[in-house]
């Protein structure tokens, strides 16, 4: 598996967009000049058109397969008890690494916990771990290393957004929450 940095991904997106523009311009030029060209030039325009179509298709596949930003949602419930929900379930290696580091502090969800956090799945966040007896700062630091955006909410509904897409050590946080529709009914998260 190849893990790319965000700057490499943005460069790849720019190259894909440029490939699409170049391919479209070559395709339009080949179609416009095809009828007035000689027989050997028509063969060349057909080959250029096929190459342009292939470049457009490959660029679209590259754009479609670009990974989304991975988010972690840390819900700080009671004393030293936190729930980690993520939208990056497809990146299981991150969750396995976190589980291996915090092995004795990771617990299973009860049925009541699963029901309580089920509405988060509508917004794309899946509860992954219940973590007890660990410092909030340690969990936050580990999550900023692995995820692009880390959202933390405490019992008083105060939100912190740590954007670590450019660096794993963000120096500040913003007071914003992710776009959650399901959070409206979950005012008392420590219940």
C-alpha positions in Angstrom: 0.0 0.0 0.0 1.3 3.4 -0.9 0.5 6.3 1.5 0.6 9.7 -0.1 0.9 13.0 1.6 -1.7 15.7 1.1 0.7 17.8 -1.1 1.3 14.8 -3.4 -2.5 14.3 -3.6 -3.1 17.9 -4.5 -0.3 17.8 -7.2 -1.9 14.6 -8.5 -5.3 16.4 -8.7 -3.8 19.3 -10.6 -2.1 17.0 -13.1 -5.4 15.1 -13.6 -7.3 18.4 -14.3 -4.5 19.5 -16.7 -4.6 16.1 -18.4 -8.4 16.4 -19.0 -8.0 19.9 -20.4 -5.2 18.9 -22.7 -7.0 15.8 -23.8 -10.1 17.8 -24.6 -8.2 20.3 -26.6 -6.4 17.6 -28.6 -9.7 15.9 -29.2 -11.4 19.1 -30.4 -8.5 19.9 -32.6 -8.3 16.4 -34.1 -12.1 16.4 -34.9 -11.9 19.9 -36.4 -9.0 19.2 -38.7 -9.9 15.6 -39.6 -12.0 16.3 -42.7 -9.6 18.6 -44.4 -6.5 16.5 -43.8 -4.8 14.0 -46.1 -5.1 10.3 -45.6 -1.9 9.8 -43.5 -2.8 12.9 -41.4 -6.3 11.4 -40.8 -4.7 8.3 -39.4 -2.5 10.5 -37.1 -5.6 12.4 -36.0 -7.5 9.2 -35.2 -4.5 8.0 -33.1 -4.2 11.3 -31.3 -8.0 11.2 -30.6 -7.7 7.7 -29.2 -4.8 8.8 -27.0 -6.7 11.9 -25.8 -9.7 9.8 -24.9 -7.5 7.3 -23.0 -5.8 10.2 -21.1 -9.2 11.7 -20.2 -10.4 8.3 -18.9 -7.3 7.7 -16.9 -7.4 11.2 -15.4 -11.1 10.7 -14.4 -10.3 7.4 -12.8 -7.4 9.1 -10.9 -9.7 11.9 -9.7 -12.4 9.4 -8.6 -9.9 7.2 -6.7 -8.4 10.1 -4.7 -9.0 9.5 -1.0 -11.2 11.7 1.0 -10.0 13.5 4.0 -10.1 11.2 7.0 -12.0 12.5 10.1 -11.9 11.4 13.7 -14.6 12.4 16.1 -13.6 12.1 19.8 -16.5 12.3 22.2 -15.2 12.9 25.7 -18.1 11.5 27.8 -17.3 10.9 31.5 -14.2 11.0 33.6 -11.5 9.6 31.3 -14.0 7.8 29.0 -14.0 8.7 25.3 -15.6 7.4 22.2 -13.7 7.5 18.9 -15.8 7.7 15.7 -14.3 7.9 12.3 -15.4 8.3 8.6 -12.3 6.4 7.6 -13.4 2.8 8.2 -11.8 1.8 5.0 -8.4 2.7 6.5 -8.5 0.0 9.1 -4.7 0.0 9.6 -5.1 3.3 11.4 -7.7 1.8 13.8 -5.6 -1.3 14.3 -2.5 0.8 15.1 -4.5 2.9 17.6 -5.9 -0.3 19.2 -2.4 -1.8 19.4 -1.0 1.3 21.1 -4.0 1.7 23.5 -4.6 -2.1 23.9 -5.5 -2.2 27.6 -7.6 0.9 27.5 -9.9 -0.1 24.6 -13.2 -1.6 25.5 -16.2 -3.0 23.7 -19.4 -1.0 23.2 -22.4 -2.0 25.2 -25.7 -2.4 23.4 -26.9 0.9 24.9 -23.8 2.7 23.6 -24.3 1.2 20.1 -27.9 2.5 20.1 -26.8 5.9 21.4 -24.2 6.5 18.6 -26.2 4.8 15.8 -27.5 8.2 14.5 -23.9 9.3 13.8 -23.7 6.7 11.0 -26.2 8.7 9.0 -23.6 11.5 8.8 -20.8 9.0 7.9 -19.2 8.7 11.3 -18.9 5.1 12.6 -18.1 4.6 16.3 -14.9 2.5 16.4 -13.6 2.4 19.9 -14.6 3.0 23.5 -11.4 4.2 25.4 -11.2 4.5 29.2 -8.5 5.7 31.6 -6.4 7.6 29.2 -5.5 11.2 28.9 -7.4 13.3 26.4 -4.1 14.9 25.2 -2.6 11.6 24.4 -5.5 10.4 22.4 -5.8 13.7 20.6 -2.1 13.6 19.7 -2.3 10.1 18.3 -5.4 11.0 16.3 -3.8 14.2 14.8 -0.9 12.0 13.6 -3.2 9.6 11.8 -6.3 11.6 10.7 -6.6 14.8 8.6 -9.3 16.4 10.7 -9.9 15.7 14.4 -13.0 17.0 16.1 -13.2 16.8 19.9 -16.4 17.5 21.9 -16.6 17.5 25.7 -19.5 17.1 28.1 -20.4 20.8 27.9 -20.8 20.6 24.1 -17.6 22.6 23.4 -16.1 21.7 20.1 -12.5 21.7 18.9 -11.4 21.2 15.3 -7.7 20.3 14.8 -6.8 20.4 11.1 -3.8 18.2 10.7 -3.9 17.8 7.0 -0.7 19.8 6.5 1.2 18.9 9.7 0.7 16.3 12.3 1.3 19.0 15.0 -1.3 21.7 14.5 -0.5 24.7 16.7 -4.1 25.9 17.2 -7.6 24.6 17.0 -10.9 26.2 15.8 -14.2 26.2 17.6 -16.2 24.4 15.0 -18.0 21.1 14.7 -18.4 18.9 11.6 -21.6 19.1 9.7 -23.6 16.6 11.8 -27.4 16.3 11.4 -27.7 13.6 14.1 -26.0 15.6 16.8 -29.1 17.8 17.5 -30.8 15.2 19.7 -27.7 14.2 21.6 -27.3 17.1 24.0 -26.5 15.0 27.0 -23.7 12.8 25.7 -22.6 11.6 29.1 -25.9 9.8 29.8 
